[in-house]
Amino acid sequence: MEILHYAFIILIIGVIISYQWIFYRKTCKKQNELKYIFPDNCSETLDTIELEDSNTLIESAFHNPVFDGITNTINDYLRENKGAASDFHLIKDVVDRHCDAVEEEISTLTPIPLYCGLIGTMLGILIGVGILVFTGGIEDLLSTVETESGSGIVELLGGVSLAMISSIVGIILTTRGAYLTKEAKTKLNVNKNTFLSWIQVKLLPTLAGNTTSAIYTLQKNLSNFNHSFGSNIKEMAATFSSISGSQKDQLELMQLIERMDVSKIAKANVKVLEELQNSVREFERFNQYMHNVGNYLEKVERLNAEINDHLNRTKVIEDIGVFFKDEIQQIEQRKGIMNQTVGAVDTTIQNAVRRLQESTDQQLNEFIQYTVLQQERFSKTVTEQNEQFSSIILEQQNAAKKAIDTQEQILKSKLHETTAMIEELKNISAVKSSMVNIEKATNDQNKKLGDLIAAIERVVNSNTNGVVQVSQSSPKWMMVGVGVTLSILSIAGLLYIIPSILAFFQK
């Protein structure tokens, strides 16, 4: 039950730490996005462009989603506000709103690892308390009878200590995220101020210049209109004076007509009508002639357009011919260079292959000689090691036997002391169950030590006349195994006995 309890808590803590790391990486990504919203050097990456409609916009070689949104919004504002004075505060408000959106998202993500750590701690406490409830540990704690409720408390405290790991990780990640956020905001403010300064220095004067030039153009047009209007007034005065003269002539003509004979006037009118009829026929022929002339001019214009098209096509064909001529010359040059290069490469490869073959043969001979020499040295070394190792094993076996005898005597004395201590502590009801467990563990350890001693004696006695058959694998495992086994058994016994004794004396 205890192992399942710890395994379940470790699984939950692992999941929570994974979520903490995921949210921390998202926070770091947003911090980098906030840190690099604006370019480091605005004068090199930003520029103003003037369109055909005399509208000035921002052009940038630096791109990221937030900065592109800022520049697009400012350019839309400049297009819609064409011809009017641009408000710097509105542009600054656009920049601040885009930056604030990223900062608010970072502020939301930063404390999430800390919250996840608190959730992990609370889950550890709830799981520990739940285990106490289901196993009856709380009733044992409330009762006055000594039971095994201490194990439930140990499980509760162990689960809480494991759950605190998520809180520590959450605090570390949240603190680190807050520090990185501060650095990102500092760099953001520096780059934002640089960008706003560039707008004040480069963009706004250009917009103001466009407005001034528009006003100057309007003033010039008004001056030209006034000048032409004055000239037209003068011409109208001359026209009115000529009209008044014509009116006087018409009055004189009317007077002459009144004095003339009506019959003469009628004859003159008939002659005038005849002349007018002849003139009308001539005008009709002239009108037809002008219509034909207009059609002729249209055909001539179409002919000129077609001739221009043919000339352009002819020029394109000439350019293509010149281009292909140059390409053919370059291909011939490249073909000669490639032939020379292929010949040189072929010669180089042949020389390299020959040198490689010679070097390979030489190295192969050296390797064979070195292998033979090393084999002789290895055989000699193995023989010497066998002789040395035989003497070392004999010494180690004698020393191990003496050490085992000494440890056996010490363990027997400790066993007598432990038995006496158990006899003294049997009358104490508070630690009765603990002493029984100690006695069982001690007997088990004594039995294991007896088996170990018998096994070691069998290994020692198995040698004949002190002669040891040494293998090629250098068997040092014997002494290492004995030392490790004794150390583990001693540490296990101490870890089991010492806490019980300390708890007894504390009570």
C-alpha positions in Angstrom: 0.0 0.0 0.0 2.9 2.4 0.9 4.6 1.7 -2.4 1.4 2.3 -4.4 0.8 5.5 -2.4 4.2 6.9 -3.3 4.1 5.7 -6.9 0.7 7.4 -7.4 1.9 10.7 -5.9 5.1 10.6 -8.0 3.0 10.1 -11.1 0.8 13.1 -10.3 3.8 15.3 -9.5 5.4 14.2 -12.8 2.3 15.3 -14.7 2.1 18.6 -12.8 5.8 19.3 -13.4 5.2 18.6 -17.1 2.4 21.1 -17.3 4.5 23.6 -15.4 7.3 23.2 -17.9 4.9 23.5 -20.8 3.4 26.8 -19.5 6.9 28.1 -18.7 8.0 27.5 -22.3 4.9 29.3 -23.5 5.8 32.2 -21.2 9.4 32.2 -22.5 8.1 32.3 -26.1 5.8 35.2 -25.4 8.7 37.0 -23.6 10.9 36.6 -26.6 8.1 37.9 -28.8 7.7 40.9 -26.5 11.4 41.5 -26.3 11.9 41.6 -30.1 8.7 43.4 -31.2 10.7 46.4 -32.4 14.0 46.3 -34.4 17.2 47.2 -32.5 18.2 49.8 -35.1 15.2 51.6 -36.6 17.3 53.8 -38.9 18.6 50.8 -40.8 15.5 48.7 -40.9 12.8 51.3 -41.4 12.2 53.8 -44.2 9.4 56.0 -45.6 8.0 55.5 -49.1 5.9 58.0 -51.1 3.2 56.6 -53.4 2.0 58.0 -56.6 -0.9 59.7 -54.9 1.6 61.7 -52.7 0.8 59.5 -49.7 3.7 58.6 -47.3 3.8 55.2 -45.7 6.2 53.1 -43.5 8.3 50.4 -45.1 10.2 47.9 -42.9 12.8 45.2 -43.5 12.1 43.8 -40.0 9.1 41.5 -39.7 7.2 39.8 -36.9 3.5 39.4 -36.3 3.1 42.1 -33.7 5.3 44.7 -35.5 3.6 43.9 -38.9 0.3 44.6 -37.2 1.6 47.9 -35.8 3.0 49.1 -39.2 -0.2 48.0 -41.1 -2.4 49.8 -38.7 -0.3 53.0 -38.9 -0.2 52.8 -42.7 -4.0 52.4 -42.8 -4.4 55.4 -40.6 -2.0 57.4 -42.9 -4.0 56.4 -46.0 -7.3 57.4 -44.5 -5.9 60.6 -43.1 -4.3 61.7 -46.3 -4.0 65.5 -46.6 -4.7 66.2 -43.0 -2.4 66.7 -40.0 -1.3 63.4 -38.4 -1.8 63.0 -34.7 1.3 61.5 -33.0 -0.7 60.5 -29.9 -3.0 58.3 -32.0 0.0 56.6 -33.5 1.5 56.1 -30.0 -1.8 54.7 -28.8 -1.7 52.1 -31.6 1.8 51.0 -30.6 0.8 50.8 -26.9 -2.3 48.8 -27.5 -0.4 46.1 -29.5 2.3 45.9 -26.8 -0.2 45.8 -24.0 -1.9 42.8 -25.5 1.3 40.8 -25.4 2.1 42.0 -21.9 -1.3 41.0 -20.6 -0.9 37.5 -22.1 2.5 37.2 -20.4 1.1 38.4 -17.1 -1.6 35.7 -17.3 0.9 32.9 -18.1 3.7 33.8 -15.6 2.0 32.6 -12.3 0.5 29.4 -13.8 3.5 27.2 -12.8 3.1 28.5 -9.2 -0.6 27.6 -9.2 0.2 24.2 -10.6 2.7 23.6 -7.7 0.1 24.6 -5.2 -2.4 22.2 -6.8 0.3 19.4 -6.5 0.9 20.2 -2.8 -2.8 20.1 -2.1 -3.3 16.9 -4.0 -0.4 15.3 -1.9 -2.1 16.4 1.3 -5.5 15.2 0.2 -4.2 11.8 -1.0 -2.4 11.3 2.3 -5.4 12.2 4.4 -7.6 10.0 2.2 -5.3 7.0 2.8 -5.5 7.7 6.5 -9.3 7.7 6.3 -9.6 4.5 4.3 -7.0 2.6 6.3 -8.4 3.8 9.7 -5.3 5.8 10.6 -7.3 8.8 11.9 -9.2 6.6 14.4 -5.9 5.1 15.5 -4.5 8.6 16.1 -7.5 9.7 18.1 -7.5 6.5 20.2 -5.3 6.2 23.3 -4.1 2.7 22.3 -0.7 2.4 20.7 -1.1 0.9 17.2 0.6 1.1 13.8 -0.7 4.6 13.1 2.8 5.9 12.8 3.1 4.3 9.4 0.1 6.3 8.2 1.6 9.6 9.5 4.9 8.7 7.7 3.0 8.1 4.5 1.2 11.4 4.9 4.4 13.3 5.5 6.2 11.5 2.8 3.5 12.3 0.3 3.4 16.0 1.4 7.2 16.2 1.0 7.0 14.7 -2.5 4.2 17.1 -3.4 6.2 20.1 -2.2 8.6 19.4 -5.1 6.0 20.7 -7.5 5.6 23.9 -5.4 9.4 24.4 -5.4 9.5 23.9 -9.1 6.6 26.3 -9.6 8.3 29.0 -7.4 11.5 28.6 -9.3 9.9 28.8 -12.8 7.6 31.7 -11.7 10.5 33.6 -10.3 12.6 33.0 -13.4 9.6 34.0 -15.6 9.1 37.2 -13.7 12.8 38.1 -14.1 12.8 37.3 -17.8 9.6 39.4 -18.1 11.3 42.3 -16.5 14.2 42.1 -18.9 11.9 41.8 -21.9 9.9 44.9 -20.8 13.1 46.9 -20.3 14.3 46.0 -23.8 10.7 46.6 -25.2 10.6 50.1 -23.7 14.0 51.0 -25.1 13.1 49.8 -28.6 9.6 51.3 -28.4 11.0 54.7 -27.5 13.5 54.4 -30.4 10.6 53.5 -32.8 8.5 56.5 -31.6 11.5 58.8 -31.9 12.0 57.6 -35.5 8.3 58.4 -36.2 8.8 61.9 -34.8 12.0 62.5 -36.6 11.5 60.8 -39.9 7.8 60.2 -40.6 5.9 63.2 -39.1 8.2 65.9 -40.8 7.6 64.1 -44.2 3.8 64.2 -43.6 4.0 67.9 -42.5 6.0 68.6 -45.7 3.4 67.0 -47.8 0.7 69.2 -46.2 2.8 72.3 -46.7 3.4 71.4 -50.3 -0.3 70.8 -50.9 -1.1 74.3 -49.3 1.6 75.9 -51.5 0.2 74.2 -54.6 -3.3 75.5 -53.7 -2.0 79.0 -53.2 -0.2 78.9 -56.6 -3.3 77.6 -58.3 -5.4 80.4 -56.8 -2.8 83.0 -57.9 -2.9 81.6 -61.5 -6.7 81.7 -61.4 -6.7 85.3 -60.2 -4.3 86.3 -63.0 -6.2 84.5 -65.7 -9.5 85.8 -64.3 -8.2 89.4 -64.6 -7.1 88.8 -68.1 -10.5 87.3 -69.0 -12.3 90.4 -67.5 -10.2 92.7 -69.6 -11.0 90.6 -72.7 -14.7 90.7 -71.8 -14.5 94.5 -71.6 -13.0 94.7 -75.1 -15.7 92.2 -76.3 -18.5 94.3 -74.7 -17.1 97.4 -76.4 -17.0 95.7 -79.7 -20.6 94.4 -79.1 -21.7 98.0 -78.4 -20.1 99.1 -81.7 -21.8 96.3 -83.6 -25.1 97.4 -82.1 -24.5 100.9 -83.3 -23.8 99.5 -86.8 -27.0 97.5 -86.7 -29.0 100.6 -85.8 -27.5 102.5 -88.7 -28.2 99.5 -90.9 -31.8 99.4 -89.8 -32.2 103.1 -90.5 -30.7 102.6 -94.0 -33.1 99.7 -94.5 -36.0 101.9 -93.6 -34.9 104.5 -96.1 -34.5 101.9 -98.9 -37.2 100.8 -101.2 -39.1 97.7 -100.2 -39.0 96.2 -103.8 -35.3 96.6 -104.0 -34.9 94.9 -100.7 -37.1 92.0 -101.9 -35.0 91.6 -105.0 -31.9 91.7 -103.0 -33.3 89.1 -100.6 -34.1 86.8 -103.5 -30.5 87.1 -104.8 -29.2 86.4 -101.3 -31.4 83.3 -101.0 -30.2 82.0 -104.3 -26.6 82.5 -103.3 -27.3 80.9 -99.9 -28.8 77.8 -101.7 -25.6 77.4 -103.8 -23.6 77.9 -100.6 -25.6 75.2 -98.8 -24.7 72.7 -101.5 -21.1 73.6 -101.3 -21.2 73.3 -97.5 -22.7 69.8 -97.8 -19.9 68.7 -100.2 -17.4 70.3 -97.8 -19.0 68.5 -94.8 -18.7 65.2 -96.7 -15.1 65.9 -97.6 -14.3 66.7 -93.9 -16.0 63.4 -92.8 -13.9 61.5 -95.3 -10.8 63.3 -94.1 -11.6 62.3 -90.5 -12.0 58.6 -91.5 -8.7 58.8 -93.4 -6.9 60.2 -90.3 -8.3 57.4 -88.2 -7.0 54.8 -90.6 -3.7 56.5 -90.7 -3.5 56.5 -86.9 -4.3 52.7 -86.8 -1.7 52.1 -89.5 0.9 54.1 -87.4 0.0 52.0 -84.3 0.4 48.7 -86.3 3.7 49.9 -87.7 4.9 50.8 -84.2 3.9 47.3 -83.0 5.9 45.7 -85.9 8.9 47.9 -85.1 8.8 46.9 -81.4 8.5 43.2 -82.4 11.4 43.6 -84.8 13.5 45.2 -82.0 12.6 42.4 -79.7 13.7 39.8 -82.3 16.9 41.7 -82.8 17.5 41.7 -79.1 16.8 38.0 -78.9 19.3 37.3 -81.7 22.0 39.3 -79.9 21.2 37.5 -76.7 21.4 34.0 -78.3 24.6 35.1 -80.0 26.2 36.1 -76.7 24.9 32.9 -75.1 26.4 30.7 -77.8 29.8 32.5 -77.4 29.6 32.0 -73.6 28.6 28.3 -74.0 31.7 27.8 -76.3 33.9 29.4 -73.7 32.4 27.3 -70.9 32.8 24.1 -73.0 36.5 24.9 -73.4 36.9 25.6 -69.7 35.0 22.5 -68.7 37.2 20.3 -71.0 40.3 21.8 -69.4 38.9 21.3 -65.9 37.8 17.7 -66.6 41.3 16.9 -67.9 42.9 18.4 -64.8 40.5 16.6 -62.5 41.1 13.3 -64.2 44.9 13.7 -63.8 44.5 14.7 -60.2 42.2 11.8 -59.4 44.7 9.3 -61.1 47.6 10.7 -59.0 45.5 10.6 -55.8 44.4 7.0 -56.4 48.0 6.0 -57.0 49.2 7.7 -53.9 46.3 6.3 -51.9 47.1 2.7 -53.0 50.8 3.2 -52.1 49.9 4.7 -48.7 47.4 1.9 -48.0 50.0 -0.8 -48.8 52.5 0.9 -46.5 50.0 1.3 -43.7 48.8 -2.3 -44.0 52.4 -3.6 -43.7 53.0 -1.4 -40.7 49.7 -2.6 -39.1 50.7 -6.3 -39.6 54.1 -5.7 -38.0 52.5 -3.8 -35.1 49.9 -6.5 -34.6 52.6 -9.2 -34.4 54.6 -7.1 -31.9 51.5 -6.4 -29.7 50.5 -10.1 -29.7 53.9 -11.0 -28.4 53.8 -8.3 -25.7 50.2 -9.4 -24.7 51.2 -13.0 -24.3 54.2 -12.0 -22.1 52.0 -9.7 -20.1 49.3 -12.4 -19.6 51.9 -14.8 -18.3 53.3 -12.3 -15.8 49.8 -11.3 -14.6 48.9 -14.9 -14.0 51.9 -15.4 -11.8 51.3 -12.1 -9.9 47.6 -12.7 -9.5 48.1 -16.2 -8.0 50.2 -14.7 -5.2 47.7 -11.8 -4.6 44.7 -14.2 -4.4 46.4 -16.3 -1.8 47.1 -13.2 0.3 43.6 -11.9 -0.1 42.0 -15.2 0.8 44.0 -15.4 4.0 43.1 -11.8 4.8 39.4 -12.4 4.1 39.4 -15.4 6.3 40.9 -13.5 9.2 38.4 -10.6 8.6 35.5 -12.9 8.5 36.5 -14.5 11.8 36.9 -11.1 13.4 33.5 -10.0 12.1 31.9 -13.2 13.3 33.2 -12.6 16.8 32.1 -8.9 16.7 28.6 -9.9 15.5 28.3 -12.6 18.2 29.2 -10.0 20.9 26.7 -7.6 19.3 24.1 -10.4 19.2 24.6 -11.0 23.0 24.3 -7.3 23.7 21.2 -7.0 21.5 19.6 -10.0 23.3 20.3 -8.4 26.6 18.8 -5.2 25.5 15.7 -7.0 24.2 15.4 -8.7 27.6 15.6 -5.4 29.4 13.0 -3.7 27.0 10.4 -6.6 27.1 8.7 -5.0 30.2 8.1 -1.7 28.4 4.7 -1.9 26.7 5.2 1.2 24.5 8.0 -0.4 22.4 7.0 -4.0 22.7 6.1 -4.5 19.1 9.2 -2.6 17.9 11.5 -4.9 19.9 9.8 -8.0 18.5 10.5 -6.7 15.0 14.1 -5.9 16.0 14.6 -9.4 17.3 13.2 -11.0 14.1 15.4 -8.7 11.9 18.5 -9.6 14.1 17.8 -13.3 13.8 17.4 -13.0 10.1 20.6 -11.1 9.8 22.5 -13.7 11.9 21.1 -16.4 9.8 22.2 -14.6 6.6 25.6 -13.9 8.1 26.0 -17.6 9.0 25.1 -18.6 5.5 27.5 -16.1 4.1 30.4 -17.3 6.4 29.7 -20.9 5.5 29.7 -20.0 1.8 33.0 -18.1 2.1 34.6 -21.0 4.0 33.5 -23.4 1.3 35.1 -21.1 -1.3 38.4 -20.9 0.7 38.5 -24.6 1.5 37.8 -25.6 -2.1 41.5 -24.7 -3.1 44.0 -27.5 -3.1 47.3 -26.9 -1.4 47.0 -23.2 -1.8 47.2 -23.4 -5.6 44.7 -21.2 -7.4 43.7 -21.6 -11.0 43.7 -18.0 -12.4 41.5 -17.2 -15.4 42.1 -14.6 -18.1 39.3 -12.4 -16.7 41.0 -11.2 -13.4 38.3 -12.4 -10.7 38.3 -9.5 -8.2 34.6 -10.0 -7.6 35.2 -12.2 -4.6 36.5 -9.5 -2.2 34.2 -6.8 -3.7 31.1 -9.0 -3.2 32.1 -9.8 0.4 32.7 -6.2 1.2 29.5 -4.9 -0.4 27.4 -7.6 1.2 28.8 -6.9 4.7 28.3 -3.2 4.2 24.7 -3.5 3.0 23.8 -5.8 5.9 25.4 -3.5 8.5 23.8 -0.4 7.1 20.4 -2.1 6.9 20.6 -3.3 10.6 21.7 0.1 11.8 18.9 1.9 9.8 16.3 -0.4 11.3 17.6 -0.5 15.0 18.7 3.2 15.5 15.3 4.9 14.8 13.5 2.5 17.1 15.9 3.1 20.0 15.8 6.9 19.4 12.0 6.8 19.5 12.0 4.8 22.7 14.3 7.3 24.5 12.3 10.3 23.2 9.1 8.8 24.7 
